[in-house]
């Protein structure tokens, strides 16, 4: 990503500072002093190579189980905000973990349209693009089998009044292709009014 910024702005120092501004902008979503505790005074600003190397060292210290994926996704989203056309919706794949998705979406600017997709909610997009259930049934079955093996045999589906119900995965995925279930911009399944 840093190399892309360097190509866009044709200035290595500016690209590094710009990337650091993204990092500073997203860190408060993970904790009030997250930037200063994890990156402050630890990043090398002399070249892209030294910056990336020092950034990786910071990431190692943070550890993969401490929102690192969400942090990297948040930085990517910030970059996409800056380089996209203002009318475009930014669609991105994100965690099935609802709390993690909410952290990312809490950064949403009023002028930016985000559409978060989880693996499950991506079937809603497939449906809206005109594919039939029969066309993707093999994927649906494999996905349900995968979730079953992980002990995740249900999806949460939200009713229009906000109530949550747990429903079997295959049932929810079938309901998508019947227009009975959709998803919101957070990637949550919502029951549609038919």
Buried (B, 14 or more C-beta within 10 A) or exposed (E): BBEEBBEBEEEBBEBBBBBBEBBBBBBEBBEEEBBEEBBEEEBBEEEBEEBBEBBEEBBEEBEEEEBBBBBEBBBBBBBBBEEEEEEEEBBBEBBBEEEBBEBBBEBBEEEBBBBBBBBBBBBBBBBEEEEEBEEBEEEBEEBBEEBEEEEEBEBEBBEEEEEEEEBEBBBBBBBBBEEBBBBEBBBBBBBBEE
